[in-house]
Amino acid sequence: MVSSLRFYTVDAFTKAPFRGNQAAVIVLDSADHEKIAQDEELCQTIAAEFNIAETAFAKPLGGTEVQPKYLLRWWTPTYEIPLW
């Protein structure tokens, strides 16, 4: 189990603060990715705890500063959203 996670809450689809669609974004390092993103039940529990429209689990894959690349899994409080 992981004792702490680095996360952000963001407002998507808006230019104004506290508007748009709220989402949680959890940025995982490689070790956390192995513990969390592969455990669907844990991802679902974390998303339900945030209880907002979406919770994204992102693992940096490199890329550039201008165009970073991430492995992404996206959850609502009740199910995973397939991105493919």
N, C-alpha and C positions, 0 to 999 in steps of 0.2 A: 504494500500500500504506500502511496505517496503522501507525505505529510503537508506539502504545500505545492501550489501551482501558480505560475505566472499567468495572469489573465487580464484581459481588457474588456470593457464594455464599450460598444460603439453604436452610433446611430447611423444606419445606412439609408441611402436614397434621400439625403437632405443636405443642405448647406448650413442649416441653423442648428444650434445645440438643443438637445432634448426634444427633437422632432424625429420623424422618420421611423424606421424599423429598428428596434434595439436588438443587439446580438452580443453574445459573449464570445470572445476569441481566446482560446488557450493555446499558447505557443509551447510546444513540447521539444525538449532536447532528445537525443537518441535514447538515453536511458529511460526517461519518462515515457517516450513513445512505446517502448517495449512493454512497460508496465501498464499503460493506460489504453492507448489507442487500439491495442489488440484485444482488449477486454470489453466486449460490447455491453455487457451488463453494467460495468463501471461507467462507461461513457453515458449510458442511458440514465444512471443514477445522478451523475454530475449535471447533465442537462436538465433533469427534473428539479434538482436543487436550485439551479439558476432560475428556472420557471419563466423564461422569456422565449420569444418566438424561436430563436435558433441559438445553438451553441456550436461553435466550430473548434475542432481540434486540428491544429496546424503543426506539421513537422517541417522545418527548413530543409530544403534539398540543395541549396546553393543558388546558382544563378548569379546575377549581378546586383549591385546596389540599386540600379535603376529598374531592373526586371528580376526580382527575386523569385525563386520557385519553391513551392510548398506541396507536400502531400496533405490533402485535406479530407476530413470526415466531418459531416454536418448533421446535427441532431436537433430535433424539437424535444419538448418535454416528454413526448410519448413514443417517438420512433426515429430511426435514422433516415435521412433524405438521400436517396441514391443520386450521385452526381455524374453518372455515366449513362 
